[in-house]
């Protein structure tokens, strides 16, 4: 008669318990989780978040500069504010184009439409 290694006799019992737990989890739905997004998807989403935050901050700067332009008193200050507003509006347009491109990249990386 051959002798079994210690702990090998319990292996089928452990497998049965694991199979039972897996079946219970599958039936109750707890085993089904949402797929974890990949690294490319996460990076694309971070780009979108960063760009959206910059667009919002730039819009606030434009509004603040327009308010200041409405009450400026010297020609020099008004000219400086006009230049600042023009630059910020050009930057805003570029950022919105970048955001659209980032959203397309994210939809391709994350597999969404």
Secondary structure, 3 states (H helix, E strand, C coil): CCCCCCCCCCHHHHHHHHHHHHHHHHHHCCCCCCCCCCHHHHHHHHHHHHHHHHHHHHHHHHHHHHHHHHCCCCHHHHHHHHHHHHHHHHHHHHHHHHHHHHHHHHHHHHCCC
